[in-house]
């Protein structure tokens, strides 16, 4: 919208209404203009991954503040934040804006971990105390990050935090026992207790030193049994899709009616209507029976012919 305004494109009331509606559904809307007049909108949406809300909740339970930084408009950002369980978000930010947000948090004394996967995230990944890139992301994001997650799953970012804490605790534990061992045994080896008849045989000292090293290594190897812990108060969502064959759709308004009717059904997380193909692809967080789907479509004035 800002670019269109700069280019002198004439506003259109219907386009503004559709833009607001699509944005509120968590979609990124692209504007198509010809001869300085809006001729269409293209709505693009990524479905929230089933594990994202669980990852956000786990981070909160760990005492972390979670902020969504996005170039999308406020309505879209608000919709995505609501689905993911994020209270704080910053929208309409350019790549430099994301980097500035990170810097502002650091200036307040916060330690910041940034998770991103796009070209727009590269400056922020570099600025953050810890930059985490998604393995399936762009090359520049991966090159800018300190850590690369092999899967496109936010739960792996949680696992990285938990594992790093385990590693630091393990290092502290090994240092404690190493100092304790040396504080106790070095005076004995130096002959402090000779007057009491206590002498440390060189062979025993050698074995004890070896056992100390073995103890440290075995303690470190405990990390091999590490398993991440996630919040259990989240309902596990099922990632299902169904294709509905619908009869009677003739125009864009028909598609919008069907989309609205299906989105009102509990358990449907996303709806993509293919007007030309006479079908709708729905994302489900739980199983919804065919009778419920048929009733919703019938209420909108159309007929469900088949479910695939």
N, C-alpha and C positions, 0 to 999 in steps of 0.2 A: 504493500500500500504506500509506503513512504517513497519508493522509487517511482511509482505511478504518479504520485503527486508532483514529484520533481520534474517528471516528463510532461506535465500538463495534461494528463489523461482525465477526461470528464468523468466525474463520479456518477454512479448509477445506483439508485435506491435499492433495487432488487438485488444487485450484486453485493451491496453493503449488508443487506439482510442475510443473504446466503453465506457471505464471508463470516459474519458473526455466528451463525448457526453451525457451520462446519468447524470453525475454530473451537467452539464450545464443546464439540465432540472429540477434541483431541487431535484434529487433523491439521496438517500444514497446507495452507491454501496458496496456490500460485495463480496470479491474475494474467489473463491473456487479453491483449488490447490490439486494436487495429485502427489506424487513422485517428489516434488519440481518443478512442472510445473503447470501453470495456466490452468484449464480445464473449467472454467465458471465464470460468474458474476451473482449476484442476486441484482436487483435494487428494492429498497423499497422507497415509497413516501407517505407522508401524504398531503392531499389536504389542502391548506390554507383555514381557516374558512372564510365565507363571511364577518364576522364582524371584522376580525383582522386588515385589512387596515384602517377601520373607527376608530378603537380604537387607532391605531398608529397616525393617523392624528389628533385626538382629543387631545392626549397627547402633540403633537407638538404645537397645538394651545394654550395649557395651559402653554407653555414655557418650556416643559420638553425635555431633550435630550434623545433619544432612541437609545440603542445599542443592537445588537443581539450577544449573546455569544453562540457558538455552537461547538460541537466536529466534525461536518461535515467538509469536505474539502472546500477550498476556492470557487470552482466553484459552489458547492451546496449551500453554504451560500450566495453567491452573487445572485443566482437565487431566493432563498427564500426572501432575503432582498428586492430585486427588486419588487417581488409580494406584499410584505407587506408594501412597501413604507418607508423602513428603509435605511438611507444613511450610517450609521456606523455599521460595524459588525467585529467580531473577530472570526476567524475560527480555526479549528484544535486544540482546547483547551481541555485538560483533566480536570477532576473535580477540581484538585488543581489549574489549570490554571484559571478557572472561579473565584475561590475564590481570587486569586492573582489580577485579573483584578478589582474586587470589591474593594480590599484593595488599589490598586493604585489610583482609583478614589477618595476614601475617603481621601487619603493622600494629594490630591489636594484641599481638602475642600468641596467636593461634598457630598450631602446627597443622598444615593443610595437606591432605591427600586428594589428588584430582584423578578422577577416572574418566577417560574419554576414548573415542575411536575415530574421530574425524579430523580433517585438515584444520577446521576451525578451533579444535581443541589443542593444537600443538603449542601455541604460546603459553597457555595456562598449564599444560603438562610440564613445560620447562620451568615455569615460575614456581610451581608447587614444591613443597618440601619432599613429597613423594609423588611422582607421576606414574600412573598405572594405565597402560593401554590395553585395549581389547585385541586379542590376536587376529581377529577377522577384520580389524580396522585398517585405516590407510597406512602406507609406509611411513609417511612423515610423522604420524602420531606415534607409531611404534618406535621410531628413531628418537623421538623427543622424550620418551618415558624412561623411568628407572626400572619398572617392572612390566612384563608383558604377560597377560593372562592367556593361556592357550585356548580356553573356551570363551564363548560369548555369553558369560553368565556372571552376574554381579555377586553371586554367592562365593565365587573364587576370590573376589576382593576381600570379602569377609574372612575367608580362610587364610589369606595372606597376612592379614592383621593378627589373627589369632596365632598363626604359626610363628610370626616374628616375635610376639610376646613370649611364646614358649621358648624360643631360641635364646632370647635375652635372659630369661629366668634360668635357663640351663647354664649359660655362661657364668652368671653370678653364683650359682650353686657350686660349679666346678672351682671357681676362684676361692670361694669360702673354704672348701675342703682342702684345697691345695695350700692355702695360707695356714689353716689350722694344723695340717699334717706337718708342715715345715716348722711352725712355731713349737710344736711338741717334740719333734724328733731331732732337730738340729742341735739344741742344747745338749741332748743326750749324746749325740755323735761327737760333740766338742769336748765331752768329758766332764760336764758340770756335775754329774752324779757319781764320779769315780770314788769320791770319799765315802759313798754309801755302798761301794762295791758293785755298782751298776755300770757295766761297760757294754757298748753296742758292738757286737761282732761285725766286721766288714761284710761278711757273707749275708748276715741278717739284714744289714743296712741296704745291701744291694737288692735283696728280695723285696724289702719294704718299699724301696723306691719304685721298683717295677710294678708292685701292686697298686701304688698310688696312680701311676699312669694308666693302668688297666681300669681302675675305678672311674677315672675321669672319662675315658673312652666309652665305657659301658653306660655311664650316665648320659653321655651325649647320644648314644645309640637309641635311647628311649624315645627320641623324637621320631624314629621310624614308625612307631605305633600311634603317632598323632592322628586323631580324627577330628574334623571340624565340628563345632556345636552351633546349631542354629536355633532360633526361637521356635518353641513348640506350640505357641498359641496361635499359629497361622494355619488356616485351613489350606491343605494342599490342593491347588487348582489343577484340573485336568485340561490338557491342551488338545482340544478336539475341534474338528471342522466338519461341517455338513454343507452339501450343495442342495438348494431347494429349487425345483423346477416350478415356475409360477406362470399361470396363464392370465392374460388380461392386461398386462402392462403395455401401455402405448406411448407414453411420453415421460419427460423428466419428472413431472409432478407425480406420476404413477410410481416411479422409482423412489421418490422421496417419501411417499405415503407408506410403501412397503418397508423402507428402511426404518421409518419411525415406529411402525407397528411391531417390527421384530425387535428393535432395541428396547421396547417396553417389556419384553418377556424376561423374567428372571432366569439368569444363567447364560444369556447371550451377551458376549463381551464385544463383539465386532460384527458389522454387517457391510458387505460389499455387494451392491446390486449391479448386475450386468443386464441393462435394458435390452440390448441387441440380442443377447443370448437367451433372454427370458428366464433368468435364474438369479439366485442370490447365494453368496457364500457367507456362512455365519461361523463365527468363532464361539466356542462354548467353554465355560468353566465347570459345567456339570451337564449331565445328560438331560435333554429336554425331549419329551415324547412327541411323536408326529401329530397327535391330536391337538396338543397345545400350539404347535407351529401352524397347523391348518386353521385353528380358530383365530389366531392373530392375523393371519393373511386374509381370511374371510372377513374379519372385522374391518380391514382396510378396503374391502371391495374387490378382492381378487381371489384366485383359486390355486391352491397348492396341488400340483399334479403328481409330484414324486419327490422323494428324499434320497439323496445318494451319499 
